[in-house]
Structure formats: C-alpha cells, structure tokens
Amino acid sequence: MKKRWIFFAAGLLLLGCNNEDDQPDAYGNFESEPVMVSAQSQGELKVFDVEEGSALKSGEIVGLTDTMQLHLKKAQLGASVDAVKSRIVSAGAQVTVQKVQMENLQRELNRVQKLFSDGAATEKQLDDIEGSVRLLEAQIQASTRQKNAIASELQSISAQSDQVDDQISKALVTNPVTGVVLQKYKMEGEIVDPGQILYKIADLDRLILRAYISGNQLTEVKIGQEVNVNFDLQDGIGTLPGKVTWIASEAEFTPKIIQTREERVNLVYAMKVEVKNDGRLKIGMPGEVKF
C-alpha cells in the first residue's frame, strides 16, 4: 500500500505527458456525499435510535424530542374550540329568532300600511311599526356580525392547532435518505435546539471519486462519459465502471497530498466520477481513472 501511495503522489506529474495505454488518466480519492441530519424542534431527545455504522432507510423514524408541552397546548386549544362552537350555536339561534320576529313584524307592517291607506290607521302607528322594523333589521345585522366574528375566532384557533400539529410532527426525527450512519453527534436524553446536527449519513452504495486532470486533458473528458475506475485490492487491482458527473470550471492547485514543491504549483481541474460500490470501496481510498 505504501508503494501504491508513492505511485499516486507521482501520478499527477505524469498527467498529459505520458501516452502509454496502461497509464491512468487521473488520480484521486473516494468520498461520499453525506447528509447532515438536524433537529427541527427544541427539547429533550427522548428517543434516539441511531448508531454509527447502522443502516437506515429513507423515511424511517429514528428519534423524538419532548412534546409534552405541545400536547398540553393542543388540549387547551381543543377546549377553546368547543367553547367557541357553543358561542356560534348561540349566536346562530339568536339570529334565527330575530328573523322569525322580522317575519311577524313585516306582516304587521303590511297590515298597518293597508289600514293607513284606507284611513283606518294613523301616521304615528305607521311610523312606529316602520321604526320597529328598522330597529330589528339593525339587531339582525349586529347579531350576524357577532356570529361571523366568533367564526373568525374558530378559524384562528384552528390555525393555531394546525401549527401545534406541525410542531409535533417536527419533534419526530425522520431519516431523509437511505444509507449508513457515519457519525453520531447527540445522545438520547440530551437537550437539542432546532438546527443542531444529530448525525451524519451517506449512501455508501454509490461513492464519488474526486480526481484531478490537467488542462491538456479537458478535451478528453465530458460530463456523462463512461470511464473505468481502478482501486487497490490486497492481491492486486480492482476495476469498476464509473460515470463522470461533474468537471470544475476553474483550475486549482494540486491537492496537498502531493508533497513535492513542483507538484504543488501545478494547476489541475477537479472532476467527480460516480461509482456504484460493490462493497469493496471505502471512503478515503485512492483511485485511478482511465478514460
């Protein structure tokens, strides 16, 4: 392996300069694309079923923060909903009674108007009944507005209840991707805040070889290109197919793993090669690319 690393360190010195068919075209190291899973609510981590090296599925519930206060608030809002609904029923009944009174009063108004036109009723009687109608109309409008205002309170409480439900759902720690836990940062029983990282997970069935090529090689490679990826085995060299998924648009200095002063001043372009891992690849292993 030591000999292999020496070969790797010298590899970039040969990029673009060696035309031998067996010479790899790029060198790099395998890495994952980890996902940092964070807490979404504040409180004690009541449940946290995560261990380093364990395999988790996407959508799997792995933890829970304390939700006692949220459930108490939910119960309080439920009681408020019942009280408001009772007030809405009362206000609606009042409007119904007033509308019945309005029907009776309207019939009385029609009768008085007919009597007045026949000279059997006085103008004062007509004015009184018309005034009663206008007063009752105003009362019905006021009662209707009161009923609508109470209904608005119910909508507000329902919105608060939905907000609490959302907070309760965020108390659940849901694993976002299928993969293997690389590192665990919190323990069950600890207090966490929103945004605090709980663990790091990555899909190890698909690794990325970050390799480097010289400017002279840019015309030889393109995104989507199929390549061969070589890696060390105990008894030789392994090969897996890969696909170029990214090429840097700007040059950079060679990685610090290259120790010679001459290599550190060379400019190279980074590239990513996606490789389906058959179990033999590990994060940090060196690899070679053959176009």
C-alpha positions in Angstrom: 0.0 0.0 0.0 2.9 2.4 0.8 4.3 1.8 -2.6 0.8 2.5 -4.1 0.6 5.8 -2.3 4.0 6.8 -3.7 2.7 5.9 -7.2 -0.4 8.0 -6.5 1.7 11.0 -5.4 3.7 10.9 -8.5 0.7 10.4 -10.8 -0.2 14.0 -11.4 3.3 14.7 -12.5 2.6 12.4 -15.5 -0.8 13.8 -16.4 -1.0 14.9 -20.1 2.7 13.9 -20.6 2.5 10.1 -20.8 0.9 8.4 -23.7 1.3 4.8 -22.6 -2.0 2.9 -22.8 -1.7 1.4 -19.3 -1.1 4.8 -17.7 -4.2 6.0 -15.7 -5.5 9.4 -16.8 -6.5 10.8 -13.4 -5.9 10.2 -9.7 -8.0 10.9 -6.6 -9.8 9.6 -3.6 -13.2 8.1 -3.0 -15.6 10.2 -1.0 -19.3 10.1 -0.1 -21.9 12.8 -0.3 -23.1 12.9 3.3 -26.3 14.4 4.6 -26.2 16.2 7.9 -29.5 15.5 9.8 -30.5 18.2 12.2 -33.1 18.6 14.9 -36.2 20.6 14.0 -37.6 21.3 17.4 -36.3 22.2 20.9 -36.4 19.9 23.9 -35.0 16.7 25.4 -34.2 14.0 23.0 -36.5 11.3 24.4 -35.8 8.7 21.8 -32.8 8.5 19.5 -32.3 5.1 17.8 -29.2 5.8 15.8 -25.8 4.1 16.0 -22.7 4.7 13.9 -22.4 2.1 11.2 -26.1 1.2 11.2 -28.1 1.2 8.0 -31.2 3.3 7.9 -33.9 3.6 5.3 -35.4 6.8 3.9 -38.4 8.0 5.9 -37.5 5.9 8.9 -38.4 7.5 12.3 -35.2 7.4 14.4 -35.8 9.9 17.2 -38.3 12.1 19.1 -37.9 15.3 21.1 -40.1 16.0 24.1 -43.7 17.0 23.1 -45.4 17.2 26.5 -46.0 21.0 26.4 -47.2 20.8 22.8 -49.8 18.2 23.7 -51.0 20.3 26.6 -51.3 23.3 24.3 -53.2 21.1 21.8 -55.6 20.0 24.6 -56.1 23.7 25.6 -56.9 24.7 22.0 -59.3 21.8 21.8 -61.2 23.1 24.8 -61.3 26.6 23.3 -62.7 25.2 20.0 -65.6 23.6 21.9 -66.3 26.9 23.7 -66.3 28.9 20.5 -68.5 26.4 18.7 -71.0 26.7 21.6 -71.0 30.5 21.2 -71.5 30.2 17.4 -74.6 28.0 18.0 -76.0 30.5 20.5 -75.4 33.4 18.1 -76.9 31.5 15.3 -80.0 30.7 17.4 -80.3 34.4 18.2 -80.2 35.4 14.5 -82.9 32.7 13.8 -85.2 34.1 16.5 -84.7 37.6 15.2 -85.5 36.6 11.6 -88.8 35.0 12.8 -89.6 38.2 14.7 -88.9 40.1 11.5 -91.3 38.0 9.5 -94.1 38.7 12.1 -93.2 42.3 12.2 -93.2 42.5 8.4 -96.7 41.1 8.3 -97.8 43.7 10.9 -96.2 46.4 8.8 -98.1 45.3 5.7 -101.4 45.3 7.7 -100.8 48.8 9.1 -99.8 50.2 5.7 -103.1 48.8 4.3 -105.1 50.3 7.2 -103.3 53.6 6.7 -104.2 53.7 3.0 -107.8 53.0 3.9 -107.7 55.8 6.6 -108.2 53.2 9.4 -104.7 53.8 11.0 -102.8 56.9 12.0 -99.5 58.1 10.6 -98.0 57.6 14.1 -99.0 53.9 14.1 -97.3 53.6 10.7 -94.1 55.4 11.9 -93.9 53.2 15.0 -94.2 49.9 13.1 -91.6 51.1 10.5 -89.3 52.2 13.3 -89.6 48.7 14.9 -88.7 47.1 11.6 -85.6 49.3 11.1 -84.5 48.5 14.7 -84.9 44.8 14.3 -83.0 44.9 11.0 -80.1 46.6 12.8 -80.2 44.0 15.5 -80.1 41.2 13.0 -77.1 42.8 11.2 -75.3 43.2 14.6 -76.0 39.6 15.6 -74.8 38.3 12.2 -71.6 40.3 12.5 -71.1 38.9 16.0 -71.6 35.3 14.7 -69.1 35.9 11.9 -66.6 37.4 14.4 -67.0 34.3 16.6 -66.5 32.1 13.5 -63.3 34.0 12.8 -62.1 33.1 16.3 -62.7 29.5 15.5 -60.6 29.8 12.3 -57.8 31.4 14.3 -57.8 28.7 16.9 -57.9 26.0 14.2 -54.8 27.7 12.6 -53.1 27.6 16.0 -54.0 23.9 16.3 -52.5 23.2 12.9 -49.4 25.0 13.9 -49.1 22.8 17.1 -49.6 19.7 14.9 -46.8 20.8 12.7 -44.5 21.4 15.7 -45.4 17.9 17.0 -44.5 16.4 13.6 -41.2 18.2 13.6 -40.4 16.7 17.0 -40.1 13.4 15.1 -36.6 12.8 13.7 -37.1 11.3 10.3 -34.2 9.9 8.4 -34.1 11.6 5.0 -32.0 9.2 2.9 -31.2 5.5 2.7 -27.6 5.0 3.8 -25.2 4.2 6.6 -24.6 6.4 9.7 -21.1 7.8 9.5 -21.1 9.8 12.7 -23.4 10.4 15.7 -23.2 13.8 17.5 -26.0 13.6 20.1 -27.2 11.1 22.7 -30.6 10.2 24.0 -31.5 12.4 26.9 -29.6 15.5 25.7 -31.3 18.8 25.1 -31.3 19.9 21.5 -32.2 23.1 19.6 -33.5 23.5 16.1 -30.7 23.3 13.6 -28.4 21.2 15.8 -26.8 18.4 13.9 -27.8 15.0 15.3 -25.9 12.6 12.9 -24.3 12.3 9.5 -25.4 9.7 7.0 -24.4 8.8 3.5 -25.3 6.3 0.8 -22.3 4.0 0.6 -23.8 2.1 -2.3 -22.7 5.0 -4.5 -19.4 6.7 -3.9 -17.7 9.6 -5.7 -14.1 9.5 -6.9 -12.8 13.1 -6.8 -10.0 13.0 -9.3 -7.8 15.7 -10.9 -6.8 16.2 -14.5 -4.5 18.6 -16.3 -5.7 21.3 -18.6 -4.4 19.3 -21.6 -6.9 16.5 -20.7 -10.0 18.7 -20.7 -10.8 17.8 -24.3 -10.7 14.1 -23.5 -13.4 14.0 -20.9 -17.0 15.3 -20.7 -20.0 15.0 -18.3 -21.8 11.7 -18.7 -18.8 9.9 -20.1 -18.3 6.3 -19.0 -14.9 5.5 -17.6 -13.0 2.7 -15.8 -12.1 3.2 -12.2 -9.2 1.3 -10.7 -8.6 0.8 -7.0 -6.3 -1.2 -4.7 -7.0 -4.7 -3.5 -5.0 -6.9 -1.2 -4.0 -9.1 -4.1 -3.9 -6.7 -6.9 -6.0 -4.0 -8.7 -9.8 -3.9 -8.9 -11.8 -2.2 -11.6 -15.4 -0.8 -11.6 -17.3 1.2 -14.2 -17.9 4.9 -13.4 -19.6 7.9 -14.9 -18.3 11.5 -15.0 -20.9 13.7 -13.2 -19.0 17.0 -12.7 -16.0 18.9 -14.1 -14.7 22.0 -12.4 -15.0 25.2 -14.5 -11.9 26.7 -12.9 -8.4 25.3 -12.3 -6.9 24.9 -8.8 -3.6 24.0 -7.3 -2.9 20.3 -6.8 -4.2 18.7 -3.6 -1.9 18.9 -0.5 -1.4 15.2 -0.6 1.1 15.9 -3.4 4.2 16.7 -1.3 6.8 17.9 -3.8 7.2 21.6 -4.4 7.0 21.2 -8.1 3.6 19.5 -8.0 2.1 21.9 -5.5 2.4 24.8 -8.1 0.7 22.8 -10.9 -2.8 23.8 -11.8 -5.4 21.0 -12.3 -9.1 20.6 -12.7 -11.2 18.6 -10.3 -13.8 16.1 -11.5 -16.3 13.8 -9.9 -16.8 10.2 -11.1 -19.8 8.3 -9.7 -19.1 4.7 -9.0 -21.6 2.0 -7.9 -20.0 0.4 -4.8 -20.0 -3.4 -4.7 -18.8 -3.3 -1.1 -15.1 -3.2 -1.8 -14.8 0.6 -1.9 -14.2 2.6 1.3 -14.3 6.4 1.9 -10.7 7.8 1.6 -9.3 5.0 -0.6 -7.2 6.2 -3.6 -8.5 5.5 -7.1 -7.4 6.0 -10.7 -9.5 6.8 -13.8 -8.9 5.5 -17.2 -10.8 7.4 -20.0 
